[in-house]
Amino acid sequence: MMDGSIPHENGSVSSDRDGSALIFLGTGCSSAVPNAMCLIQQADSPCYVCSQSLSIPPEQNPNYRGNTSLLIDYCKSDGKHKYIQIDVGKTFREQVLRWFTLHKIPRVDSIILTHEHADAVLGLDDIRSVQPFSPTNDIDPTPIFVSQYAMDSLAVKFPYLVQKKLKEGQEVRRVAQLDWRVIEEDCEKPFVASDLSFTPLPVMHGEDYVCLGFLFGEKSRVAYISDVSRFPPNTEYVISKSGGGQLDLLILDTLYKTGSHNTHLCFPQTLDTIKRLSPKRALLIGMTHEFDHHKDNEFLEEWSKREGIPVKLAHDGLRVPIDL
């Protein structure tokens, strides 16, 4: 079962190191938080959330948010740990330096991509920084699981990471070594990454684009859905209490505090979705600078009491112990 307590708000480390855990490497939107424009063109009334970054170190500032990303520290039955990274965005290197070191993450054993937008993939070049050093690329490649659509796009974005053989006369240059594995956009086509089973959860990220969330865990059912504007009926059934079974933890997208957006859920729709799916607990990710971690979690505390579903904003560096 999932540990009942949220780790400290400053991202400090839990003393429980023996079991599995989820580590939130990033909980922000594509442009991250602070928003650069709030700092370089300050108004008469500066943005409170963004201006905090000038005076509070990121490790102590839950309003400092990198691109959305999750690290699954999976402790197998034999006690060995596997480290599974979901998404590798623009802020990946910073997340490694800040959170891998704090939480003592020694490597990445496999990678899963939700989609091929910049905030999910533009850190792929830096995967070499968490791989063994070899000037001739003579290392075991890291398995990376992607949809066919994402694979085709990444072959254009990163041809040097995808090509299998050097062209005649081409020099050897050290690059990340990746073992590309295509997965289906289908709730009925699970796959295994580092000995942990995942079920793809296709969702709409705008009406012209399919993004993947993922369901994982046998002892605790966890759904991670970072980029969503609408749930197809088949996907919603799999993760709803009234359908495929109640989730122990739902990790869900919420972009803006008010209104709506064409490619993401915003706060009102996120809370409606949580009520509809009825998980045991939910943590929110993907926030812009409109969200103030402390104030909005105070609101969510009252909402949670009223609705009977504990919900909080996650923050970068958060570690949640959980049985998988």
C-alpha positions, -999 to 999 in steps of 0.1 A, spaced: 0 0 0 10 36 -4 26 54 25 1 77 40 23 108 45 36 133 20 74 139 24 86 173 36 76 203 14 113 211 9 119 178 -9 140 164 20 146 127 19 125 101 36 144 76 58 125 47 42 149 36 15 141 -1 13 109 0 -8 97 15 -40 90 52 -44 79 78 -69 102 109 -73 87 140 -90 116 154 -110 95 181 -125 59 194 -119 58 224 -142 45 233 -176 66 234 -208 79 269 -201 87 259 -165 84 281 -134 96 308 -129 83 323 -161 112 341 -177 91 370 -188 81 377 -152 117 382 -143 131 401 -173 101 425 -177 90 430 -142 57 449 -138 48 474 -111 33 445 -92 58 416 -97 46 381 -100 48 367 -65 54 331 -75 81 339 -101 99 365 -80 104 340 -52 130 323 -74 153 354 -70 154 350 -32 146 313 -24 169 284 -35 150 259 -58 155 231 -32 135 251 -7 110 266 -32 81 244 -41 70 270 -67 102 263 -87 91 238 -113 109 220 -141 93 202 -170 70 175 -159 88 142 -153 86 112 -130 113 88 -118 100 54 -106 124 38 -80 111 3 -83 123 -21 -56 119 -57 -68 110 -87 -47 147 -95 -44 155 -61 -30 172 -48 -61 162 -14 -74 154 -4 -110 151 32 -121 125 41 -147 123 76 -161 91 90 -176 99 118 -200 132 136 -205 124 173 -211 143 206 -214 152 207 -177 164 171 -174 201 179 -167 191 204 -139 168 177 -125 196 152 -124 220 175 -106 193 186 -81 172 155 -74 193 125 -85 220 136 -61 195 144 -32 177 111 -36 208 90 -44 196 78 -78 227 62 -94 214 56 -130 185 53 -154 176 17 -163 148 25 -188 130 55 -203 93 58 -212 80 88 -233 45 101 -231 49 120 -264 75 138 -285 69 175 -276 99 196 -265 91 194 -228 91 156 -229 121 149 -252 146 177 -255 168 163 -227 175 131 -245 209 142 -256 218 145 -219 210 108 -212 247 102 -219 254 120 -186 237 92 -167 253 64 -187 288 49 -183 315 68 -201 328 54 -234 344 75 -261 335 48 -286 299 43 -274 308 8 -264 281 5 -237 248 -13 -233 220 10 -246 192 22 -224 158 8 -234 134 36 -244 97 30 -250 78 52 -275 48 52 -297 53 48 -335 43 85 -340 69 96 -315 95 73 -329 90 88 -364 93 124 -350 123 117 -329 141 101 -359 139 136 -374 147 156 -342 176 133 -331 189 113 -361 222 108 -344 205 91 -315 184 68 -337 208 57 -364 222 22 -358 254 24 -379 278 51 -389 279 62 -425 311 56 -444 337 81 -433 317 93 -403 337 99 -372 327 83 -339 313 108 -315 301 101 -280 263 102 -278 236 87 -257 231 50 -265 194 41 -267 175 9 -275 143 22 -292 112 0 -286 79 9 -301 48 4 -279 11 5 -289 -13 33 -282 -37 7 -267 -50 0 -232 -50 -37 -240 -13 -38 -251 8 -36 -219 46 -37 -220 74 -43 -195 101 -18 -186 128 -28 -161 106 -57 -149 76 -34 -142 44 -38 -163 29 -6 -178 -5 -2 -195 -6 26 -221 -34 51 -215 -40 70 -247 -56 105 -241 -62 135 -262 -37 163 -259 -58 186 -281 -83 170 -305 -56 164 -331 -30 147 -310 -28 115 -289 -5 115 -259 1 85 -236 -4 82 -199 6 50 -181 -10 27 -155 14 7 -134 18 -12 -101 3 -44 -89 1 -38 -51 -9 -1 -57 -25 10 -89 -10 43 -101 -19 63 -132 4 90 -145 -12 114 -170 8 145 -177 -7 160 -209 -45 156 -214 -74 177 -226 -99 148 -229 -102 111 -220 -114 86 -246 -141 64 -231 -119 32 -232 -91 50 -213 -114 65 -187 -130 31 -180 -96 15 -172 -88 40 -145 -122 48 -130 -136 34 -98 -168 25 -115 -149 8 -144 -116 -10 -143 -110 -4 -106 -101 24 -82 -67 39 -84 -46 42 -53 -29 73 -68 -38 95 -98 -11 119 -110 -28 144 -132 -23 174 -154 -35 209 -144 -23 239 -164 -41 271 -154 -61 279 -123 -92 292 -141 -109 288 -175 -101 261 -200 -74 253 -225 -75 234 -258 -47 210 -251 -46 206 -213 -69 202 -183 -71 233 -161 -79 234 -124 -117 232 -127 -117 204 -152 -89 186 -132 -110 186 -101 -141 175 -120 -121 146 -135 -109 135 -101 -144 134 -88 -155 114 -118 -126 89 -116 -127 87 -78 -91 76 -70 -81 71 -34 -57 100 -38 -44 125 -64 -14 146 -70 -14 174 -95 14 183 -120 20 205 -150 13 238 -133 21 273 -146 31 303 -124 -6 309 -117 -4 283 -89 11 292 -55 20 259 -39 11 268 -3 -21 289 -9 -35 265 -35 -28 234 -13 -47 252 15 -77 254 -9 -72 218 -19 -72 207 18 -107 221 22 -118 206 -11 -104 172 -1 -123 173 32 -155 182 14 -152 157 -15 -135 128 5 -106 125 -19 -72 138 -8 -57 160 -35 -25 181 -34 -2 199 -58 30 179 -62 63 197 -62 97 191 -77 118 167 -55 88 152 -38 94 115 -30 63 93 -23 70 58 -9 47 33 -24 44 -5 -28 44 -15 -65 
